[in-house]
Amino acid sequence: MTDQTTSPADTPVFRMQKMYIKDFSFESPNAPQVFLVKNQSPHVDFNLQLKNNKIDEDHWEVSIQLTAKILDKNNEESVMFIVEIEHAAVFLLKNIPEEHHARVLAVDCALMLFPFTRQVVSQVAVDGGFMPFLMEPINFVALYDNAQRTEKDS
């Protein structure tokens, strides 16, 4: 029987080291009139993109770029508010095999960062005079798997 242990120097390390907002915009172009309309039925145009950038041998920046345009479904011309954010974090990936980097960056990092992005967006909606904008959780595993299938099919 052999003892296969890894030394502390070889142990995989994955953690978020710093989170920050790179870019942020909130607009309510139809205020104050938008607050006077009764029976609004919000409709959301939503776009989300993930980006990653290698900083050095062990550090990666992962960012969520999100744009949400909230319209009154009864009057598509009436924009309630628009929020755009690029929310990012620096992650340490040490002793993680290179073949796993793409999935860790697209799934694990996004899963750690997104709840904070969601909170920032929700809070700014409240600060802008609206009800909290609660984004549904996003299945980053499914997004990654679909992207991989699409790449293979191309």
N, C-alpha and C positions, 0 to 999 in steps of 0.2 A: 504494500500500500504506500502510495506516495503522497506527500503533503504538498498540495498545490495552493499556496497562499500568495496573495499579492502584497507587495510592500506598500506602505503608505504613499510612496512616491508614484506608484502605478495606479492608485485608486482613482476611478473616474470621479470627476467633480463637475457638478452642474448647478449653477445658482445665478440668480439675478443680483447684480451688484449696484446698479443705480437706475432709477426710473426718472423720466423727465418729459416735459412737453417741448417739442421742437417748433411747432407751428400751431396756431389756434385762431379761430375766427368764429364769432357769433353775430348774427344779424337778425333783426326783426324789422324788415323794411316797411311793414304796414302798421307798425305801432303808432299811435295808440288805438287806431280804428279796429285792429284785429281783436282787441280785448272787449269791444262793444258788441260783437256779432254773437247772436244766440244760436244754439243748436249746431255748433261746429262739429264736423265729423272729420277728424284728421286722417290724412293720407301721407305716407312716408315714401319718398324716393331715397334709397339707401345705397351707398357704394362703399365697399371696404377692400383695402389692398394691404398685403403684408410685404415688407421689404426687409432684407438683411444685408449687412455690410461687415466684412471681416476687418477688425481694427488691428489686431496683431495675432500672434500665434495662438493665443488662448481666449481672446475676447472678440465678441460679436455684438454689433448693434442690431437690434430687431425693432422695427417700427410698424405700427398700425396706422394707416392713413384712412380716415373715415370722413365721409361727407353724408350728411342727412339733411334733406329738405322736407320740411313739414308743411303740407298744404291743407287747405280746407277742401275736403272731398266734394262738398256742395258747390264750391266755387274755386276751381283749379287755378284761377288767376290770383287768388288770395294766399300769399305765402305767409304762414304764421311765423316760422323762423327757419334759419339755415345755420347749421353748425358744421365746421370743418376743423379737424384736428389731426395732427401727426404726433402720436404719443409713442415714445420710444424707451428702450431700456438697454443697458449693457449687460451682457450675460457672459459668465465664465464657463467655458467648455474645455476642460482639461482631461486628458487621457481618455477621450471619447473617440472611438474609431471614426475616421473620416466618412466611411460609408453610412454612418448614422447621423451625420451633421444636418443634412437636408431635412430629415424628419424632426429632429430635435428643434431646429430653428422654426420650422413651419407649424409644428403642433405644440410641443412642450413650452417653448418660449411664448407663443401666442396665447396659450391657455393661462399662463401666469400673468401676462400683461393685460389681457382683455378686461377682466373684472375692474381693474383700476381705470381703464379708458371709459368703460361703461359708467362708472361712478362720476367721473369728471363731466361727461356729457349730460348726465342726469342732473347734476347740481347746477350746471350753467343754465339749463332750461328753467329750473326753479328761480335762479337769480335773475333770469330774463323776464320773469313774470308769468311763466307757464307752469303747467303741471309737470312733474318729473317725466322725462323722456326715458322710458325703461326699454332698453334694447333686449331682445331675446338672446339667450346664450347662443353661441355659434359653435357648431360642430367642426372644429378645425381638423379633426382626424378625417372626416368625410371629405372636406375640401381638399386636403392633401392627397387622399387616395384617388379622388376624381381627377385631380391634376396629373397624377402619375399615370392613370389609365389613358387620359387624353394624350399625354406625351408619347406613350407606347403606341397608340393608334395612329399617330402622325407619321 
